[in-house]
Amino acid sequence: MKDEDRLFLIVDDEPDMCWALENILKKNGLLSKKAFTGQEAIGLVKRDHFRMAFLDAKLPDIEGFELAKKMRKVDPAVHIVIVSGYFYKDDADIKDAMAKDLICGFISKPFNNDEILKTIHGMHAS
């Protein structure tokens, strides 16, 4: 697997959440970069190609869906997964974003390792 297929972006303003996701990825031989703000995330997307991005729905400087739109403009191929304790899987905003192919998945907080890995492996199949 090429490095670019192993590189994931984690965007969350909670350091503990970034740490948890980083460790799940690392234990499975995957690489990650993290951003604590939407602005940081856009800068990283402009520099690197990410296989997938895990975005918090609520960041200090931008909403997750707005960030997803901006990221898609920079890299239309990135798979975006919203990770949130604010929304639920059957929330209208989540369903709408998935229907429009803005995001390709949703994981609720708190999550377990298997949910993350299932999402990753589901995207590798696509």
C-alpha positions, 0 to 999 in steps of 0.5 A: 500500500502506498503512503498516500493510501495510508494517510488519514487526517484527523480534525478535532479540537479535543486533543484526547479525541485526536490521540484516540484516533491516531492510536487506532490508526497507528496500531493498524499500520496507518499514518495520520496527521491532525488539525485542531481547527478547520484552517489547519485542516485546509492547509494540510489538505492543500499539502498532502493527499489523504485517503480519509478525513475524520472531521469533528462536526463542531470546531472553534472556527468552522462547522464540520459540513462547511469544512467538508465543502472546502476540503472537497474543493481542494481534493474532491477524492478525499473520503470524509467521515463526520465524527460527532457527539452532537449529531446522530446517524439518522439526523437529517443533516447527516442523511442530507450530507451523505445523499449529496456525497459531501460525506461518506460516513458518520461515527458517533462519539463516543466510538469504539475501535471497531467502528473506526476500522469498519469505516476505514475498511469499507472505504478501502473497498470502494 
